[in-house]
Amino acid sequence: MKTIISGFSKLSRAEKVAMLIKQQKLSEDLDHTFTNYLHSSEQHLFSDISENVISNYYLPFSIAPNFLINDELHMLPMVIEESSVVAAASKAARFWANNGGFKTKVIDTLKNGQIYFKWDGNIQDLQAFKDELFQLILQVTSDITENMRKRGGGIVDFDLKPVDNMPQTYQFLIKFRTADSMGANFINTCLEAIAPHAMAFIDERFKDEYNVPETIMCILSNYTPDCLVKCTVSCPIDQLQPYAGRYTPAEFAERFKNAVDIAINDPYRAVTHNKGIFNGIDAVVIATGNDFRAIEAGAQAYAARDGRYRSLTRLELDADNFTYTLEIPLALGTVGGLTNTHPLAKSAIEILNHPTAEQLMQIVASAGMANNFSAVASLVTTGIQKGHMKLHLTNILNALNATEAEKQQAIKHFNDQVVSFTEVKRFLKDTK
C-alpha cells in the first residue's frame, strides 16, 4: 500500500532510490540503471542543480557547423533528442553560408518586471506622481543595481497600468536591461525591494482619500516583446535549386511562400511551423544552460500578440529574390545560472567564443531559422517523413534490439525505401 512520504529530501540518494522502488513496486534493476548514469567525479555539481536527484538524464550534445552569421562562421552546440534536427540545421547552415549567410540584428533588449497591487484609488490620480515614483524606484534599488549599471544595465523606465477585467487591481510595469545575464534573480530582487516603498509612497499621498494599497506579488515577466532579434536569409531565387527537388526554383519559392502564408493565417499550422523554429532554438538554449521554458513561453505569446496565433516568420518574394525573416523575443544570458556551473554549458559558451547576450540572441535566432527553413523546404517537396524517418532508423533498430550486422543490413536496405517501425520490424524478421 502506498503511503504519504515525509522527509524524502533528507534521505541519501541510495535511500531515495530504495524508497522509490518500494513505494512504486519497481524492479530492483532500476537501481543499477540510475547508478550507471551518475557522473564518476562531478556528480556533486549535478546533484546541486535540482532537488531529490537520483541520477542524470543524458541527451546528445551535438555540433552543427557552418553557421555564417553576420559574416562570421560559427559552430553551434545543440542538445536535443529529436532525430534529424542537427542534420537539418547543418544542411541549411551550409547552404546559406554559400548564399550570404544569416543576417541578424538585435532590435532591443528590454525585459519586464511587474509589481501587482490592490488599491481602491484612481490610477489616473497616481499618474500625476509618475516621475516621483520613478525616482523612488531608482533610489531604493541603487545598491542592488550598482554593478549592473556599470555593465550598461539597470532600470530604464516604468509604467502604471490597470489589470484588465480586475477592478482596483494595478501594476507597476518596470523596464530593465540586464547586460549579459538573463536577469531573473536581479529583476525579482529589485521588485521586492521596490514594492514596500512604492506602497508607502501611495499611502502617504492618498491616505485621506483611499485605503492602504496592498502588494499582491512581485515577479519578472517572461513575456519580453521588447527583447527582440531579427534574422534574415536572402538569395536570388535561382540559387534555391539544391532544395527545389523536382520543382524549378521559382516553383519551389512559390510553394514555400504558400506554406509560410498558411502558417500566418491558420493557427493549427502555425503551431507546428513555429515548433520547427524551436527545434533549433531550444537545442542551443539548452546547450548553453539557458531557460528554454521561459524562451518558449515568451515567444509563443509574441506569436499571438495581435490576438491570433501566427507564424513567427515572413517570406517576401519579388521577381528575382527570396527573403525570409524571423523576428522573435529571446531573453538570454551568457553569465550566471547554469552557464557558470554546468560543465557542458560552460563548454558550449566556449565553443561559441564567449558571446555577449546580444550575440547569443543572434546565434540562437539563426539556429531557429535554419531548422524552420529545412522543415518547410521538405514539406513542400519530398514531404517531412522521408528525411526524418531515415535518421530515425537507428532509433527504431535500437528499440528492436537489432545486432550490429542487422543494423548494417537495414541501413543498406532502407536507403531507397520508406522507413516505418512496422517495415523495419518486418525486415528484421525476414532476415533472421
C-alpha positions as MATLAB code, in Angstrom:
seq = 'MKTIISGFSKLSRAEKVAMLIKQQKLSEDLDHTFTNYLHSSEQHLFSDISENVISNYYLPFSIAPNFLINDELHMLPMVIEESSVVAAASKAARFWANNGGFKTKVIDTLKNGQIYFKWDGNIQDLQAFKDELFQLILQVTSDITENMRKRGGGIVDFDLKPVDNMPQTYQFLIKFRTADSMGANFINTCLEAIAPHAMAFIDERFKDEYNVPETIMCILSNYTPDCLVKCTVSCPIDQLQPYAGRYTPAEFAERFKNAVDIAINDPYRAVTHNKGIFNGIDAVVIATGNDFRAIEAGAQAYAARDGRYRSLTRLELDADNFTYTLEIPLALGTVGGLTNTHPLAKSAIEILNHPTAEQLMQIVASAGMANNFSAVASLVTTGIQKGHMKLHLTNILNALNATEAEKQQAIKHFNDQVVSFTEVKRFLKDTK';
ca = [
       0.000    0.000    0.000;
       1.332    3.440   -0.947;
       1.769    5.963    1.836;
       2.419    9.700    2.105;
       6.189   10.255    2.353;
       7.705   12.723    4.792;
      11.306   13.882    4.775;
      12.137   12.456    1.348;
      14.568   15.295    0.579;
      16.576   14.480    3.718;
      17.312   10.901    2.619;
      20.561    9.918    0.940;
      20.480    9.176   -2.772;
      20.565    5.434   -2.116;
      17.728    5.727    0.406;
      15.654    7.746   -2.073;
      16.099    5.074   -4.737;
      15.211    2.280   -2.274;
      12.072    4.112   -1.186;
      11.102    4.824   -4.808;
      11.442    1.154   -5.745;
       9.482    0.029   -2.705;
       6.696    2.630   -2.995;
       6.154    2.137   -6.726;
       6.825   -1.634   -6.670;
       9.563   -1.299   -9.270;
      12.261   -3.645  -10.469;
      15.452   -3.707   -8.407;
      17.294   -3.369  -11.732;
      16.369    0.321  -11.752;
      18.933    0.935   -9.019;
      21.628   -0.318  -11.383;
      20.296    1.906  -14.210;
      20.257    5.012  -12.031;
      23.785    4.293  -10.786;
      25.100    3.814  -14.333;
      24.192    7.393  -15.230;
      25.806    9.070  -12.243;
      28.884   11.112  -13.066;
      32.013    9.403  -11.833;
      33.777   12.505  -10.491;
      31.488   15.542  -10.633;
      28.119   14.226   -9.517;
      28.006   16.840   -6.751;
      27.637   19.539   -9.433;
      24.562   17.893  -10.906;
      23.068   16.982   -7.544;
      23.217   20.633   -6.513;
      21.308   21.817   -9.602;
      17.997   20.329   -8.501;
      16.417   18.587   -5.506;
      15.879   14.870   -4.864;
      18.401   13.927   -7.568;
      18.818   10.172   -8.022;
      20.583   10.103  -11.412;
      21.241   12.152  -14.552;
      19.151   12.208  -17.724;
      21.505   12.270  -20.689;
      20.759   13.905  -24.036;
      23.114   14.085  -27.033;
      25.410   17.104  -27.179;
      25.904   17.732  -30.901;
      27.579   20.275  -33.145;
      26.068   21.964  -36.193;
      28.860   23.567  -38.265;
      28.959   26.224  -40.973;
      26.697   28.889  -39.476;
      27.763   32.106  -41.185;
      26.192   34.815  -39.018;
      26.898   38.416  -39.949;
      29.912   37.215  -41.956;
      31.409   35.236  -39.053;
      31.497   31.440  -39.057;
      30.184   29.600  -36.002;
      29.851   26.000  -34.893;
      26.688   25.663  -32.833;
      26.325   23.328  -29.827;
      22.891   21.684  -29.825;
      21.283   19.478  -27.189;
      18.189   17.706  -28.484;
      16.662   14.234  -28.649;
      14.761   14.568  -31.937;
      16.231   12.813  -34.941;
      17.103   14.999  -37.943;
      17.217   18.371  -36.148;
      21.009   18.712  -36.104;
      21.306   17.324  -39.632;
      18.661   19.740  -40.912;
      20.328   22.690  -39.179;
      23.724   21.740  -40.581;
      22.390   21.336  -44.122;
      20.632   24.693  -44.054;
      23.634   26.402  -42.463;
      25.943   25.183  -45.212;
      23.502   26.244  -47.942;
      23.097   29.736  -46.509;
      26.835   30.065  -45.822;
      27.256   29.829  -49.591;
      24.431   32.310  -50.153;
      25.229   35.249  -47.906;
      24.655   33.656  -44.525;
      22.308   34.697  -41.728;
      21.929   38.443  -41.277;
      20.873   39.243  -37.742;
      20.116   42.355  -35.754;
      19.123   42.894  -32.131;
      16.217   45.340  -32.097;
      16.176   45.873  -28.336;
      16.984   44.105  -25.050;
      14.346   45.389  -22.629;
      12.972   42.972  -20.035;
       9.967   43.414  -17.778;
       9.222   43.170  -14.085;
       5.806   43.601  -12.513;
       4.541   44.668   -9.101;
       0.826   43.921   -8.770;
      -1.205   45.631   -6.070;
      -4.779   46.182   -4.887;
      -5.896   49.747   -4.309;
      -9.281   51.435   -4.206;
      -7.850   54.667   -5.593;
      -7.911   56.098   -9.094;
      -4.903   55.192  -11.227;
      -5.239   58.494  -13.074;
      -4.622   60.362   -9.818;
      -1.466   58.329   -9.317;
      -0.193   59.120  -12.815;
       0.487   62.692  -11.648;
       3.218   61.281   -9.378;
       4.845   59.065  -12.005;
       8.119   61.000  -12.161;
       8.448   60.971   -8.370;
       7.722   57.255   -8.282;
      10.404   56.587  -10.867;
      12.971   58.495   -8.834;
      11.923   56.468   -5.778;
      12.363   53.241   -7.730;
      15.877   54.246   -8.775;
      16.775   55.369   -5.264;
      15.645   52.292   -3.325;
      17.372   49.942   -5.798;
      20.585   51.946   -6.101;
      22.732   49.460   -4.182;
      21.200   46.451   -5.961;
      21.677   47.901   -9.440;
      25.152   49.390   -8.940;
      27.108   46.575  -10.599;
      24.514   46.110  -13.315;
      24.665   49.807  -14.154;
      28.443   49.549  -14.508;
      27.826   46.904  -17.186;
      25.348   49.121  -19.043;
      22.178   47.726  -17.490;
      19.743   48.726  -14.795;
      16.205   50.093  -14.542;
      15.357   52.263  -17.532;
      11.632   53.046  -17.358;
       8.313   52.110  -15.795;
       4.596   52.462  -16.357;
       1.418   52.353  -14.274;
      -1.269   50.095  -15.704;
      -4.625   48.669  -14.639;
      -5.126   44.905  -14.895;
      -7.850   44.158  -17.431;
     -11.142   42.859  -16.036;
      -9.954   43.195  -12.418;
     -11.287   46.329  -10.699;
      -8.925   48.048   -8.247;
      -6.023   45.868   -9.399;
      -2.986   47.618  -10.834;
       0.637   47.040  -11.759;
       3.948   48.788  -11.966;
       5.445   47.552  -15.250;
       9.163   48.193  -14.811;
      11.655   48.018  -17.699;
      15.129   46.561  -17.173;
      18.313   45.966  -19.094;
      20.372   43.137  -17.657;
      23.567   43.240  -19.771;
      24.884   39.686  -20.333;
      22.771   37.981  -17.666;
      19.287   36.665  -18.233;
      18.481   38.700  -15.141;
      15.623   36.847  -13.449;
      17.091   36.960   -9.943;
      18.256   40.541  -10.403;
      14.821   41.694  -11.556;
      12.944   39.855   -8.809;
      15.283   41.223   -6.146;
      14.706   44.774   -7.399;
      10.937   44.331   -7.486;
      10.747   43.022   -3.935;
      12.859   45.950   -2.739;
      10.659   48.465   -4.559;
       7.219   47.190   -3.530;
       7.028   48.264    0.142;
       8.439   51.714   -0.619;
       6.047   52.195   -3.525;
       3.045   51.168   -1.414;
       4.129   53.551    1.355;
       4.534   56.351   -1.204;
       0.984   55.840   -2.477;
      -0.456   55.630    1.022;
       1.290   58.810    2.116;
      -0.131   60.813   -0.800;
      -3.680   59.426   -0.661;
      -4.245   58.236    2.923;
      -7.034   60.760    3.461;
      -8.872   59.577    0.335;
      -8.232   55.866   -0.137;
      -7.297   52.736    1.788;
      -3.718   51.485    2.103;
      -2.576   49.756   -1.112;
      -1.655   46.085   -0.752;
       1.040   44.312   -2.749;
      -0.205   41.113   -4.379;
       3.061   39.854   -5.910;
       6.358   40.886   -7.441;
       7.714   38.888  -10.386;
       9.574   39.255  -13.650;
       7.633   38.608  -16.847;
       8.829   36.038  -19.356;
       6.900   37.963  -21.985;
       9.626   40.170  -23.440;
       8.238   41.746  -26.629;
      10.929   44.445  -26.438;
      13.827   41.981  -26.194;
      13.768   41.271  -29.902;
      16.123   39.890  -32.512;
      15.594   39.692  -36.271;
      17.215   37.067  -38.501;
      17.039   37.173  -42.306;
      18.269   34.933  -45.109;
      18.091   36.103  -48.701;
      19.276   34.926  -52.096;
      18.342   35.025  -55.767;
      15.527   32.556  -56.399;
      17.565   30.568  -58.913;
      20.053   29.737  -56.125;
      17.376   27.623  -54.391;
      17.846   24.689  -56.791;
      19.502   22.391  -54.174;
      16.258   22.437  -52.171;
      13.815   22.543  -55.096;
      13.828   18.827  -55.909;
      11.571   18.091  -58.874;
      10.389   21.703  -58.982;
      12.016   24.686  -60.607;
      13.496   27.198  -58.131;
      10.649   29.606  -58.902;
       8.049   26.893  -58.265;
       9.798   25.924  -55.045;
       9.861   29.545  -53.856;
       6.149   29.939  -54.560;
       5.307   26.680  -52.760;
       7.465   27.794  -49.826;
       5.607   31.113  -49.672;
       2.253   29.339  -49.724;
       3.357   27.235  -46.754;
       4.512   30.285  -44.785;
       1.355   32.227  -45.593;
      -0.736   29.293  -44.394;
       1.185   29.389  -41.095;
       0.483   33.114  -40.835;
      -3.251   32.605  -41.268;
      -4.001   29.164  -39.790;
      -3.119   28.658  -36.090;
      -3.233   24.861  -36.448;
      -0.394   25.056  -38.942;
       1.305   27.974  -37.170;
       1.914   25.925  -34.020;
       3.780   23.199  -35.903;
       5.546   25.747  -38.108;
       6.832   27.573  -35.027;
       7.722   24.286  -33.364;
      10.188   23.790  -36.213;
      11.780   27.103  -35.232;
      12.082   25.947  -31.630;
      13.748   22.705  -32.683;
      16.815   24.826  -33.391;
      16.293   27.479  -30.738;
      15.688   25.114  -27.814;
      18.656   22.943  -28.742;
      21.114   25.850  -28.464;
      19.321   27.369  -25.464;
      19.596   24.075  -23.543;
      23.216   23.578  -24.601;
      24.151   26.994  -23.199;
      22.342   26.469  -19.887;
      19.543   28.948  -20.564;
      15.873   28.545  -19.663;
      14.135   27.091  -22.717;
      10.741   27.111  -20.975;
      10.918   30.880  -20.455;
      12.023   31.392  -24.058;
       9.183   29.221  -25.379;
       6.533   30.906  -23.231;
       7.579   34.421  -24.207;
       7.946   33.704  -27.909;
       4.687   31.760  -28.133;
       2.895   34.716  -26.535;
       4.600   37.016  -29.045;
       3.272   34.839  -31.869;
      -0.257   35.655  -30.629;
       0.325   39.341  -29.876;
      -2.389   40.535  -32.281;
      -4.968   38.196  -30.751;
      -4.437   35.304  -33.184;
      -1.589   32.801  -33.070;
       0.599   33.164  -36.180;
       3.904   32.190  -37.766;
       6.971   33.927  -36.364;
       8.423   34.112  -39.889;
       7.548   36.081  -43.009;
       8.583   35.489  -46.618;
       8.922   38.143  -49.305;
       9.271   37.212  -52.966;
       9.904   39.519  -55.841;
      10.761   38.663  -59.404;
      14.299   37.623  -58.523;
      14.805   37.330  -54.754;
      13.780   35.096  -51.867;
      13.902   36.902  -48.497;
      12.908   35.011  -45.365;
      12.738   36.712  -41.953;
      12.282   35.553  -38.381;
      11.515   38.068  -35.630;
      11.430   36.682  -32.114;
      11.917   37.737  -28.474;
      14.876   35.945  -26.855;
      15.767   36.887  -23.276;
      19.082   35.054  -22.916;
      22.157   35.243  -20.728;
      25.795   34.251  -21.032;
      26.750   34.775  -17.385;
      25.142   33.481  -14.207;
      22.988   30.416  -13.652;
      23.945   27.125  -15.295;
      26.202   28.895  -17.778;
      28.696   29.275  -14.913;
      28.207   25.914  -13.210;
      27.260   23.164  -15.671;
      30.458   21.859  -17.317;
      28.862   21.338  -20.722;
      27.045   24.676  -20.641;
      30.393   26.324  -19.945;
      31.862   24.345  -22.840;
      29.032   25.452  -25.134;
      29.721   29.092  -24.311;
      33.400   28.479  -25.024;
      32.586   26.819  -28.368;
      30.684   29.981  -29.288;
      33.746   32.080  -28.343;
      32.168   33.575  -25.216;
      29.407   35.630  -26.861;
      27.637   38.529  -25.221;
      23.929   38.079  -24.534;
      23.125   40.073  -27.692;
      25.431   37.888  -29.764;
      23.837   34.759  -28.319;
      20.389   36.099  -29.252;
      21.573   36.326  -32.857;
      23.150   32.874  -32.821;
      20.041   31.262  -31.350;
      17.742   33.011  -33.831;
      19.907   31.702  -36.672;
      19.535   28.154  -35.383;
      15.767   28.590  -35.350;
      15.772   29.981  -38.865;
      17.929   27.106  -40.158;
      15.668   24.392  -38.792;
      12.467   26.083  -39.902;
      13.814   26.650  -43.410;
      14.777   22.984  -43.720;
      11.427   21.787  -42.390;
       9.328   23.953  -44.716;
      11.551   23.059  -47.687;
      10.986   19.363  -47.000;
       7.247   19.813  -46.547;
       6.765   21.448  -49.934;
       8.999   18.998  -51.841;
       9.607   15.420  -50.643;
       7.449   15.535  -47.519;
       8.724   15.628  -43.967;
       8.874   11.887  -43.311;
      11.439   10.845  -45.904;
      14.413   12.523  -44.292;
      13.079   12.389  -40.735;
      12.427    8.657  -40.710;
      15.734    7.789  -42.347;
      17.505    9.494  -39.468;
      15.084    7.834  -37.049;
      16.003    4.397  -38.439;
      18.819    3.896  -35.920;
      16.457    4.610  -33.031;
      13.978    2.051  -34.354;
      16.723   -0.557  -34.754;
      17.923    0.047  -31.200;
      14.367   -0.249  -29.881;
      14.068   -3.605  -31.675;
      17.423   -4.783  -30.226;
      18.972   -5.284  -33.669;
      22.517   -6.586  -33.828;
      25.281   -4.568  -35.480;
      25.104   -6.829  -38.541;
      21.335   -6.381  -38.744;
      21.733   -2.614  -38.428;
      24.128   -2.500  -41.377;
      21.782   -4.639  -43.476;
      18.799   -2.460  -42.562;
      20.600    0.805  -43.333;
      21.541   -0.557  -46.762;
      18.025   -1.895  -47.416;
      16.187    1.264  -46.396;
      18.450    3.582  -48.365;
      15.737    3.849  -51.023;
      12.753    2.518  -49.060;
      10.118    4.136  -46.857;
      11.075    3.789  -43.188;
       8.461    2.897  -40.589;
       8.506    0.899  -37.380;
       6.344   -1.812  -38.981;
       8.540   -2.112  -42.081;
      11.763   -2.248  -40.058;
      10.302   -4.916  -37.773;
       9.202   -6.946  -40.799;
      12.642   -6.606  -42.381;
      14.420   -7.851  -39.250;
      12.035  -10.810  -39.038;
      12.591  -11.729  -42.682;
      16.400  -11.589  -42.371;
      16.593  -13.995  -39.424;
];
